[in-house]
């Protein structure tokens, strides 16, 4: 298998795993509620994505770098929207790490 096919497989994998977060982002934005999203999970996930991004840079892998830059932006946007819409929670419900 040539290196170009390996890069294309990496780009396809990165694209699919990255766009998987778009529906969640759109749902949070449309409902103005991040109640169903675990803040703790997304914070841990974002930290992992940062490490994948650093790893991709260190080994010079364009598919890993591109996928993780976009994924990090999406994850941070989801975290930001969850925090922004925290005031839309039910009366008496506190913003807490589940």
N, C-alpha and C positions, 0 to 999 in steps of 0.2 A: 504494500500500500504506500502510495507516495505521501510526502509530507503535506501536500496541498489538501488531500482527502482528510488527513488527520485534523488539519486546521478547520475544515468545513464541518466535520463532525463536532468539534469543540464549539464552533460558532452556533451550530444548530442546537446543541444541548444548552448552551448559555442563553440563547434566545427563548427557548421553550420554558426553562426554569425561571427566567426573569419575567416573562409576560404572565406567568401564573399569578403574580401579585397584582396585576392591573385590575381584575374584577373586584378584589377586596378594597383597593384604593377607591374605585368608582362607587362602591357601595357605601363606604364611609362618607365620601363627599356628598352623595345623593341623599343619604338619610341624616346627615349631620350628626352622626353618632358612631362612636368607636366602641360602644359597650361590649360588643361581641368579640373584640380583639384583645388578646392578652398583651399588655404592655411589657411585662417581663419577658415573654417569648420573643417579641420583636426587638427588645434591647439586646438580648443574648444573640439573636439572629444577626442583627446589625454588627455586633462585635465580631462574629464569625465571618461575615462578609468582608469586613475591613482586613481581617487576617488573610482571607483568600485573595483579596486585592493586592496586598503586600507580597504574598507568595507569587502571584502572577507577574508582578513587576520584577521580582527578583529572578525568576526563571525566564523572563522575556516572552511570556505567552500572551499574545494578543487576545485570543478568545477568553481566557480567564480574566484578563484586565477589563475588557469591554463589558462582559457580562456582569462582573462585580461592581463596576462603576454604576451601571444602570440599576442593578439590584439595590445597591446602597442608597441611591437617590429615591427609589420607590419605598424602601423600608423606612428611611428617615421621613419621607412625606407621610407615610401611614402613622408613624409615631407622632409626628407634628399634628396631624389631623385628630388623632385620638386625644391628645392633650388640649388642642384648641376646642374641640367639641365636648370636653369634659363637663362644661357648664350645662350641657343638654341632658345630663343624667337625671334619673328619677329623683324626686324629692327624698332627701335623707340618705341617698346613695353617695358614698364617698369615692373619690378617685384613689384606688389602691392597687397595689401589685397583686394580681390573683395568684 
